[in-house]
Amino acid sequence: MYDTLEEEAGPQFLEDRGLEVEYLDELPDDHPEYFGALWHALTGIVDRDEQAFEDGIAQFLEWHDDNVDFENKTSADDLVCLPVLTLVVLARRDGMDVSVDSPYVPDCVDDLV
């Protein structure tokens, strides 16, 4: 049905399952990379696969670095990669021993769980 992971994790995948995708218009044209990273990280949490989780996090951080306008810094998303922060907290709550070393993830994430 879908030829690539990016297509499988993209908007058509969500629409086919009846999920709301109104906010997708706000994402840059390369949103398949965003959802691919999310898919990898969530799969890592579900399967308790730290390598898959770390791969997804690395993809997210790369997407964040490539797509955020750091010069204007108009929102929290410009300073912190909120999806990665959230995924790390979820993984730790699920008992995974993961950490992220990135300027886009505050050090205080270690104290959140």
N, C-alpha and C positions, 0 to 999 in steps of 0.2 A: 504494500500500500504506500509506504513512504520509503524513498530511496536512501535517505541519510538520517543520521541522528538529529541533525539540525531541523530537518523537516518534521521528524517524529515529535520533537519537543517544541515545535513552533505553533503559530496561531491556528493553523488548520487542524492540528491534533486536538487542540482545546475546543475549537468550534464543533468538531465531530462528536465530542462528548457532551455537548450542550453547555459548556462553561462560558461564562461571561468574558468577553475579550475587549470591552470598550476601551480600557486603558492602553491597549497595545498601540493605538495611534500615537501615543506620547513617546513611545520608544524609538530610538534611531533605527535606520533601515537595517542594521545588522542585528536585530533582535533575535535571530536564530542562535547566535553565539550566546546571548544572555540566557535563553531557555535551555540550550545545550549544557551550559555550566550548571544551571539549576538542576537539571536532570541528573547530571553526574553526582553532584553533591548530595541530593536527596536519595539517590540510589545507594550511595555510600553509607548514609545513615540507616536506611532500611535494611541493607544487607550487612551492616556493621563492617564495612570494608573501608578501612582508613585510607588506602591508596586511592580508591575511587573518589572518596570525599575530598582528599587533598588535590586530586586532579581537577575536580569541579571548582574548588576554591581558587586554584591557580588560574583557571579560565575566567572566573568572575573578576579576579583582581586585574587580569590583563584587559578585560572588557572595560572595567571601571577606569583604568589608566588611559585607555584609548578614547573614551567617550565622555568623560566629565570635563566640564569647562572650569579648570582650576583658577584661571585668571579672574573670573567674575565672582566666584564663590557666593552664590546666592541662596544656597540651602545646605542642610546637613549632609545631603548626598554628595556635595562637592568636597566635603572634608572626610567623611567616613563612608565606607562601603557598607551600607546598612544590610543588604542581603547577606553578605559574608558574616557580619556580626551576628545576625539572627541565626544563620546556619550553624555557626560555631556553638552558640548557646544551645540550640536544639541537639546537636551531636553530643555535647557534654552532658546534657540532661538525660540523654539516652545511654550514658555510661562510656562513651568513646573518649579516649585520651588523645585529643587533638589540640593543636595550637596553631596560631597564624602569626607570622612575623611580617608585618606590612605597615607602612605609614598610614594606610587607609583603615586600619583596625586598631582602636585604642588598646593600650596595654591593660586597661581596667577590665577587659573582657575576661581575664583570668579570674577576677573576683565575682563575676556575675552568676556563677553556678557553684 
